[in-house]
């Protein structure tokens, strides 16, 4: 009798979710999870919810090891499915994927993790929180990292900021400015909740964004000087060099003619003769 309730709930959920929520383009899908905690092994009711599309909508499911469809002879192509979860046997974080296709041939997919989730480390950085572990799965619309103080309201980290990322083994999210309080780190994913074993953490203030220093403007380089043309060759004078005047021959001293001596006078000796 314990299993009858979930099975009836699946039938009702199937009737409520087979019709598309809109018409025209098939815009997206998500997997809604309702866990049945009173049943062992653990059961979960899955519903594949689509946005848009043209009826009829066809559904298909892909279950990883450790996740099994409950019941016998139950169709596996409905919008809702009841599954059992065996945490010890799950792999790939117990990932379940639903693919929906409409009459026009459009298709969308959505996934959710049902396996066990564990946090091994949580550390606060400047303006961010980093959570490491396993089984986080694919982030859904309601999945988040929570920062819970000893007293007061919990804060939800921003998983859609520029630095944020969500993977099966690591989550990075942005946090608000610190207020001096320590907080426990919790991760909510696929209806599951995990608590960091390392204890509370204190948020850190984000490092101020330094403006990039512009490099100094380069001085314009002066254009290279044009090479100076070689000096023009000296123009050879067209006039012929004037030859110096020919030297005049030296004048010979005038001949000295000896005057004949007068009668009875002694002869005059020639110039230069000794007396």
C-alpha positions as CSV (number, residue, x, y, z in Angstrom):
1,X,0.0,0.0,0.0
2,X,2.9,2.3,0.5
3,X,3.7,2.3,-3.2
4,X,0.2,3.0,-4.3
5,X,0.2,6.6,-3.2
6,X,3.2,7.6,-5.4
7,X,1.9,5.6,-8.4
8,X,-1.4,7.4,-8.2
9,X,0.4,10.7,-7.8
10,X,2.4,9.9,-11.0
11,X,-0.8,9.2,-12.9
12,X,-2.3,12.6,-11.8
13,X,0.9,14.4,-12.6
14,X,1.1,12.9,-16.0
15,X,-2.4,14.0,-16.9
16,X,-1.6,17.5,-15.6
17,X,1.7,17.9,-17.4
18,X,1.3,16.2,-20.8
19,X,-0.3,19.4,-22.3
20,X,2.3,22.0,-23.3
21,X,2.2,25.3,-21.4
22,X,2.1,27.3,-24.6
23,X,2.1,27.0,-28.3
24,X,4.5,27.7,-31.2
25,X,8.2,27.4,-30.5
26,X,9.4,24.9,-27.9
27,X,11.3,27.2,-25.6
28,X,12.7,24.9,-22.9
29,X,12.1,22.2,-20.3
30,X,12.9,21.4,-16.7
31,X,12.6,18.3,-14.5
32,X,10.6,18.8,-11.2
33,X,11.5,16.4,-8.4
34,X,9.3,15.3,-5.5
35,X,11.1,12.9,-3.1
36,X,9.2,10.3,-1.2
37,X,11.2,10.0,2.0
38,X,8.9,7.5,3.8
39,X,9.8,4.7,1.3
40,X,13.0,2.6,1.3
41,X,14.8,2.5,-1.0
42,X,14.3,6.1,-1.7
43,X,11.7,7.0,-4.3
44,X,11.4,10.2,-6.4
45,X,8.6,11.4,-8.6
46,X,9.9,13.1,-11.7
47,X,7.9,15.4,-14.0
48,X,9.2,16.8,-17.2
49,X,7.7,20.3,-17.6
50,X,7.9,22.0,-21.0
51,X,7.5,25.6,-22.1
52,X,5.8,26.1,-25.4
53,X,5.6,23.6,-28.3
54,X,2.8,22.1,-30.4
55,X,0.8,19.2,-29.1
56,X,1.2,16.3,-28.9
57,X,4.4,16.2,-26.9
58,X,6.5,13.0,-26.8
59,X,8.8,12.3,-23.9
60,X,11.8,10.1,-23.4
61,X,13.9,9.5,-20.3
62,X,17.5,8.5,-19.8
63,X,18.5,7.0,-16.4
64,X,22.0,6.5,-15.2
65,X,23.1,3.4,-13.1
66,X,21.5,3.3,-9.7
67,X,18.3,5.0,-10.9
68,X,15.5,2.6,-11.9
69,X,11.9,3.1,-12.9
70,X,9.5,1.8,-10.3
71,X,6.6,-0.6,-11.1
72,X,6.0,-3.2,-13.8
73,X,4.7,-2.6,-17.2
74,X,4.7,1.1,-16.7
75,X,5.2,3.1,-19.9
76,X,8.5,5.0,-19.9
77,X,7.5,7.7,-22.4
78,X,5.2,9.7,-20.2
79,X,5.7,13.2,-18.8
80,X,6.0,11.8,-15.3
81,X,7.9,8.9,-13.9
82,X,8.4,7.2,-10.5
83,X,12.0,6.0,-9.9
84,X,13.9,4.4,-7.1
85,X,17.3,5.7,-6.0
86,X,20.1,3.4,-4.8
87,X,22.8,5.8,-3.5
88,X,25.5,3.2,-3.3
89,X,25.1,2.2,-7.0
90,X,24.6,5.6,-8.5
91,X,27.2,7.0,-10.9
92,X,27.4,10.4,-12.6
93,X,25.6,11.9,-9.6
94,X,22.5,9.8,-10.4
95,X,21.7,12.0,-13.5
96,X,18.3,11.8,-15.0
97,X,17.6,13.4,-18.4
98,X,14.2,14.1,-20.0
99,X,13.8,14.9,-23.7
100,X,10.6,16.4,-25.0
101,X,9.7,16.7,-28.7
102,X,6.6,18.4,-30.2
103,X,4.6,17.8,-33.3
104,X,6.7,20.1,-35.4
105,X,9.9,18.2,-34.6
106,X,11.4,20.6,-32.1
107,X,13.1,19.0,-29.1
108,X,14.5,20.2,-25.7
109,X,16.2,18.4,-22.9
110,X,16.6,18.9,-19.1
111,X,18.5,17.0,-16.5
112,X,18.5,16.6,-12.7
113,X,20.8,14.7,-10.3
114,X,19.3,12.3,-7.8
115,X,22.4,10.6,-6.4
116,X,24.0,11.5,-3.1
117,X,25.6,14.9,-2.8
118,X,28.6,15.7,-0.6
119,X,30.7,18.8,0.1
120,X,34.3,18.2,0.8
121,X,35.5,21.8,0.9
122,X,34.1,25.3,1.0
123,X,36.3,28.4,0.9
124,X,35.5,32.1,0.6
125,X,37.5,34.3,-1.7
126,X,37.3,37.9,-2.7
127,X,33.7,38.3,-3.5
128,X,33.1,34.6,-4.2
129,X,32.5,31.3,-2.5
130,X,34.0,28.1,-3.9
131,X,32.4,24.7,-3.0
132,X,34.0,21.4,-4.0
133,X,32.5,17.9,-3.6
134,X,30.5,15.5,-5.7
135,X,27.0,14.9,-6.9
136,X,26.0,18.6,-7.5
137,X,24.7,17.7,-10.9
138,X,23.3,20.2,-13.4
139,X,22.0,23.4,-11.8
140,X,18.3,23.7,-12.0
141,X,16.2,26.9,-11.6
142,X,15.8,26.3,-7.8
143,X,19.3,25.1,-7.1
144,X,21.7,27.4,-5.2
145,X,24.4,27.8,-2.6
146,X,23.1,29.1,0.7
147,X,25.0,31.0,3.4
148,X,23.4,30.4,6.8
149,X,24.3,32.3,9.9
150,X,23.8,31.1,13.5
151,X,21.0,33.7,13.7
152,X,19.1,35.6,11.1
153,X,18.1,35.1,7.5
154,X,20.1,32.9,5.1
155,X,21.7,34.5,2.1
156,X,21.6,32.9,-1.4
157,X,24.8,33.3,-3.4
158,X,24.5,34.6,-6.9
159,X,25.0,31.7,-9.3
160,X,24.5,33.8,-12.4
161,X,27.2,36.4,-12.0
162,X,30.1,36.6,-14.4
163,X,32.5,34.6,-12.2
164,X,29.9,31.9,-11.4
165,X,30.1,28.3,-12.6
166,X,28.3,25.1,-11.7
167,X,29.7,21.6,-12.3
168,X,29.2,18.2,-10.8
169,X,32.3,18.5,-8.6
170,X,32.8,22.3,-8.2
171,X,30.6,25.4,-7.7
172,X,31.7,29.0,-7.8
173,X,29.2,31.7,-6.9
174,X,29.3,35.4,-6.0
175,X,28.5,36.6,-2.5
176,X,27.4,39.9,-1.0
177,X,29.8,42.2,0.8
178,X,31.0,40.8,4.2
179,X,29.2,41.9,7.4
180,X,31.6,40.4,9.9
181,X,29.4,37.2,10.5
182,X,30.4,33.6,9.8
183,X,28.0,31.4,7.9
184,X,27.6,27.8,7.2
185,X,27.7,26.8,3.5
186,X,24.9,24.6,2.1
187,X,24.2,23.4,-1.4
188,X,20.7,22.7,-2.6
189,X,20.5,20.7,-5.9
190,X,17.6,18.6,-7.2
191,X,15.7,18.7,-4.0
192,X,18.8,17.5,-2.0
193,X,20.7,19.5,0.6
194,X,24.3,19.1,1.6
195,X,26.2,20.8,4.4
196,X,29.9,21.7,4.3
197,X,31.9,19.7,6.9
198,X,34.6,22.3,7.3
199,X,32.4,24.5,9.4
200,X,31.4,28.2,9.0
201,X,33.3,30.5,6.7
202,X,33.7,34.3,6.7
203,X,33.0,36.2,3.6
204,X,35.8,38.3,2.0
205,X,35.4,41.6,0.4
206,X,35.8,41.6,-3.4
207,X,39.1,43.1,-4.6
208,X,38.6,46.5,-6.1
209,X,38.6,46.5,-9.8
210,X,41.8,48.2,-10.9
211,X,41.4,50.4,-14.0
212,X,43.9,49.3,-16.6
213,X,46.7,51.8,-16.9
214,X,46.9,53.0,-20.4
215,X,50.4,52.8,-21.9
216,X,52.0,56.2,-22.5
217,X,51.2,57.5,-25.9
218,X,54.1,57.0,-28.2
219,X,55.6,60.1,-29.6
220,X,55.2,60.4,-33.3
221,X,58.3,59.4,-35.1
222,X,59.7,62.1,-37.4
223,X,59.9,61.0,-40.9
224,X,63.4,60.0,-42.0
225,X,65.3,62.8,-43.6
226,X,65.7,62.5,-47.3
227,X,69.3,61.6,-48.3
228,X,71.2,64.7,-49.3
229,X,72.0,64.5,-53.0
230,X,75.8,64.6,-53.6
231,X,77.2,68.0,-54.5
232,X,77.2,68.7,-58.2
233,X,80.5,68.1,-59.9
234,X,82.5,71.2,-60.4
235,X,82.0,72.6,-63.8
236,X,85.2,72.6,-65.6
237,X,86.0,76.1,-66.9
238,X,85.5,76.5,-70.5
239,X,88.2,79.1,-71.0
240,X,91.5,77.9,-71.7
241,X,94.2,78.8,-69.1
242,X,96.1,81.8,-70.1
243,X,99.7,80.9,-70.6
244,X,102.1,83.2,-68.8
245,X,103.9,85.7,-71.1
246,X,107.1,84.4,-72.5
247,X,110.1,85.8,-70.7
248,X,111.9,88.4,-72.7
249,X,115.5,87.6,-73.3
250,X,117.9,89.5,-71.1
251,X,119.2,92.6,-72.6
252,X,122.8,92.5,-73.5
253,X,124.8,95.4,-72.1
254,X,125.5,97.9,-74.8
255,X,128.7,97.5,-76.5
256,X,131.3,99.9,-75.5
257,X,133.1,101.2,-78.5
258,X,136.5,102.5,-77.8
259,X,137.0,105.9,-79.1
260,X,140.2,106.2,-81.0
261,X,142.7,108.1,-79.0
262,X,143.5,111.6,-79.9
263,X,146.8,112.3,-81.5
264,X,149.5,112.2,-79.1
265,X,147.2,110.9,-76.2
266,X,147.8,107.7,-74.5
267,X,145.4,104.9,-75.3
268,X,142.5,104.4,-73.0
269,X,142.5,101.0,-71.3
270,X,139.4,98.9,-71.7
271,X,137.0,98.9,-68.8
272,X,138.1,96.5,-66.1
273,X,141.7,96.5,-67.2
274,X,144.1,97.1,-64.4
275,X,146.4,100.1,-64.8
